[in-house]
Amino acid sequence: MTGLSVETLAAAGTGPITSAGNTQLGIAVLAGIAVIVLLITRLKLHAFLALTVGSLALGVFAGAPLGKTITSFTAGLGSTVAGVGVLIALGAILGRLLADSGGADEIVDTILARAKGRAMPWAMVLIASVIGLPLFFEVGIVLLIPVVLLVAKRGDYSLMRIGIPALAGLSVMHGLIPPHPGPLVAIDALHADLGVTLALGVLVAIPTVIIAGPLFSRYAARWVDIPAPEHLIAQRPSADPEHRPRIGATVFTVLLPVALMLVKALVDIVVNDPANPVQRVTDVAGSPLIALLAAVLVGMFTLGRAAGFTRERLSTTVEKSLAPIAGILLIVGAGGGFKQTLIDVGVGQMILDLSQNWAVPTLLLAWLIAVAIRLATGSATVATISAAGLVAPLAAGMSTTGTALLVLAIGAGSLFFSHVNDAGFWLVKEYFGMTVGQTLKTWSVMETIISVVGLGFVLLLSLVL
C-alpha cells in the first residue's frame, strides 16, 4: 500500500510538522472537520474543495507551517490516487460494460423468472448484491430502481417489500466490499490485506444484508405503504434480449476479480511461503490491479462482443465510463490528503496516546468516529477516509485479521443513519416518490440497521478469529 504511516515518517526522520500539544491538536481536528461539514452542508461546496480547504484549516489550527501543510496534503492526495485511482477506474469500466451490454438485465431477468411470491425479496437482495459488486452505489440505484418499480407494479408487491432488499444489497456492497472507493481507501490507509478484508467482508455482509433487507422490509412495508411511481416504471434500460451476453458468462465476469482475490488470500493463509511458486502466481493474479484488469479484458469479450459491440463501441463505452468518476477520484484523493495531514500534524499519535487510557475497544472507537463524521457530512466516503486517517496508528502491530476487521468497522460506521445531508437520501426519496418522513422511516432506518448489525458481526468475528 502507498499510504504513509506514523512509523514511516518517524523512520524517515521527519516527525510531526508541528509541536502542538494534544489539546491544540484536538481542537484543530474538531475545527478542521467543522470547516468541512459547514462547507458541504451550508455552502453546498463540492466535497473535493471542502476537503482541500479543511485540510489547510487543520494545519493552520494545529500551528503547522502552511508550506508543510500543503506538502502533506499533496503527498497524501498523490499516494491515495496512486493506490486506488486505477482500481476505481477499472471498476467503473466493468460496471459500464455490465450495464451497456445488457448483462445486468440478463442477471435480473434470469433471477426474477425463477423467483415467485415470498422468494421475491430474497431475489432482489441477490440481484442487488451481485450487480452491486462492480457498480458504484449511485449507478446501481439508477440501474435497479426501475427494475424494482417494474416488479412491484406487475407482481402487485409492496414497493418497500421489494425496494428495501435491493437498497440493502447495494448499500452493504458499497460500504464493506472492495473494489468500492470507501473500503479501498481504508485498506490503503490502514495497510490492510485486500484479500483477507474481502473474505471477512463477505462473511459480515451476508447476514447483515439478510437482516437489513428481506427481514426489515416486512416492517418497512407496514410503516410505508405506497404505490410505485407510474412515471418511472417504463424507464428501465434494456438491451435487445437476442444480443445480450448469457447469464453464465455474465456472472463469471462479475465474480472473476472477487474469486482471484479470495484465492490469493486463501493461498497466503494455507501455503504461507512467499517463495512457493503457487503463492507467487496467486499473489500476482490476485492483486487488485491484475484481478480487476483481467475482469475488464474478459468482459470486453464475454459482455461487449457477446452483445455485438464493435471495437469502436467498446472504445466509446470505456471512454464514457471514466468521465463520471472524475468527481469521485478527486474526492477520494482529497480525502487522502486530509488523512495524511492528520497524520503529519501528529493527530494519529495523539489518538494512539489517548486511546491507551480509554476503555473503548479499538473496533468500537473506529466505528464511533466514522458514525460521527457520517452524521455530520452525510458522505460515507468522507466518513471512511477521515476515520481511517484518525485511527491509522491504532492498526500498527495489529494482526492481518485485526486490521481487516478495523477496515470493516469503519465501513459499517460510515453507513449509519443517512439523512437530509446525504445525496443518497434524496436519490432514494425521489425514485420511490416518498416524503422526507417516509424516507427516514425506511431508508434511514435500514442504513442504521446495516451499520449496527455490521458492527455486531465484526465484533463477533474479532472474538473467534
Secondary structure by P-SEA (a helix, b strand, c coil): cccccaaaaaaacccccccccaaaaaaaaaaaaaaaaaaaccccccaaaaaaaaaaaaaaaacccaaaaaaaaaaaaaaaaaacaaaaaaaaaaaaaaaaaaaaaaaaaaaaaaccccaaaaaaaaaaaaaaccccaaaaaaacaaaaaaaaaaaccccccccaaaaaaaaaaaccccccaaaaaaaaaacccaaaaaaaaaaaaaaaaaaacccaaaaaaaacccccccccccccccccccccccaaaaaaaaaaaaaaaaaaaaaaaaccccccaaaaaaaaaacaaaaaaaaaaaaaccccccccccaaaaaaaaaaaaaaaaaaaaaaaaaaaaaaaaaaacaaaaaaaaaaaccccaaaaaaaaaaaaaaacccaaaaaaaaaaaaccccccccaaaaaaaaaaaaaaaacccccccaaaaaaaaaacccaaaaaacaaaaaaaaaaaaaaaaaaaaacc
